[in-house]
Amino acid sequence: MARLYQQGRTKMRRHKVFLFGALALCVLSLLQYCKALHHMLMLRELYDSSVNLKTLGFLWRGNVHSEMRPVPGPRTSDTDQGNAEVGRRIGRGGEDPWGKEQPDSGNVNRMTVTLPDPKGPWGELHKRSFHLRDDPTTFFVHSKSGAYCFREGTEMAFLNDDSGQRVQAAREGQRKILHAQQEELKSDQEKSARGERLVKCMCRQGWHGPHCGIPTMVQHSNLPTKGSLMPRMVPRRVINAININHEFDLLHARFHELADAVDLFLVCESNFTAYGNSKQLHFLHLLLNGTYNYVRHKILYIFLDHFPKGGQQNGWIADDYLRTFLSYDGMSRVQGVRPDDVFLINDADEIPAREGILFLKLYNGWTEPVSIHMRKSLYGFFWRQPGTLDVLSACTVAMLFAVYNGDGISLRRREYFSMPGFRNYQRKSGHILVQWSIGSPVHYAGWHCSWCFRPEGISHKLISAQNGDFPRWGDYIEKRDLNYIKGLIQTGGWFDGLVGEYPPTDPKEPMYAPKYLLKNFQLYRYVLENPYA
């Protein structure tokens, strides 16, 4: 009898455990559903009022219940086949999620902004669209022995003597180039699949791999898929999104560093500082007067004409909103985007090295999202700080919309694996997505030059800084004094009175500063050599 009683109690315990487990599972499922529902409602509210936002139909279908309209326009190449649903628009609603009708004023001063004459040659510059096209550059050629080599990374003596003529002939038509690359790469892949030994190229210093297209900053990175990297038949298009305030010299350095690797620069400027005060559109003025004519054909100007509600009370709202608006408005005006194109977002003082971005453009086999190890400098490249700044900066356009919902600030965070669309995107892509970094703590893949201005520029940045990263040194008059700032530049000190112990640096050391600045040393001497030492 006692045994039967004990067995009964054991069964009761088991049933209780099962019931509690089932109840916990139901609660977790309900919470997850509510989270996803809340996320999608917020997303719909944001997108309903965006202007002609293009996204990836095959990723959104069934998730966003908005009216979908196809985007007109010709295909950029034969490789667009199979991507028929890439580029759709989400219907526009009547709500005002951007807060334009209720600016967070009080202390915010509205100002009259002079934009280009809509009927003039520049038209409505901030409303124009940009059609991405394939890069016709011949990046890979065949060597004398038949190897398929990256031209820049291969010793010229190893390449065909008539390579120059081949390049010239290839420029006769973009379609012929793409077709030739497809056939050549297909042949290489077939040989590799059969186990045949591929003829390797003779690499220059700083380049690696059988095709000599892997830069050192990738070769010495933590990329887990190095063994499966292969050149692409058609290069990806790279879109670089940045917000600009008054970092104009660093912007020149970026444009010259990345001009042949990036296909489109989305440059966002506002008539408000991050603090909420009105300001002039200096970048627009420089753009119109011809300062950036050397790269003008790759710039899409984005104008943020309002300050987000709550941005003064909580400065992080304003800080995040700049990147959100940049991503939404910028990508809504880009036509011809393909799912495997690269979206790269940086702050104006973060300059990726060309070689790493070119690798993302030219190779298949890397996983995402991608961060970049950048050399950290303060006031100028002469004060190098310990370690690197490793910032999540890039992913494919497909991941941008499927996981990050088209929001650049979400990409900058390291929470992609917990976002509602991540598992679904990973399953559809067929790859295990693992974040990796271009470069390493000892192999820089870019430059982060914080507060790299003349004293007047540093004072301006103090005043413009958002109201959230306390202490806000711009609130102290003595910290804005130019002589005080000159003292900080001289010693490498900080606004709290501490003096940094930074190692001595030499402008001749590798990855000291972007090549354009070093090439124009006298012009940019103030950030390359301590002017007060």
Secondary structure, 3 states (H helix, E strand, C coil): CHHHHHHHHHHHHHHHHHHHHHHHHHHHHHHHHHHHHHHHHHHHHHHHCCCCCEEEHHHHCCCCCCCEEECCCCCCCHHHCCCCCEEEEECCCCCCCCCCCCCCCCCCCCCCCCCCCCCCCCCCHHHCCEECCCCCCCCEEEECCCCEEEHHHECHHHECCCHHHHHHHHCCCHHHHHHHHHHHHHHHHHHHHCCCCCCCCCECCCEECCCCCEEHHHHCCCCCCHHHCEECCCCCCEEEEEECCCCHHHHHHHHHHHCCCCCEEEEEEECECCCCCECCCHHHHHHHCCCCCCCHHHEEEEEECCCCCCCCCCHHHHHHHHHHHHHHHHHHCEECCCCCCEEEEECCCEEECHHHHHHHHHEECCCCCEEEEEEEEECCCCCEEEEEEEEEEEEEHHHHHHCCCCCHHHHHCCCHHHCCCHHHHHHHHCCCCCCEEECECCECCEEEEECCCCHHHHHHHHHHCCCCCCCCHHHCHHHHCHHHHHHHHHHCECCCCCECCCCCCCCCCCCCCCHHHHHCCCCCHHHHCCCCC
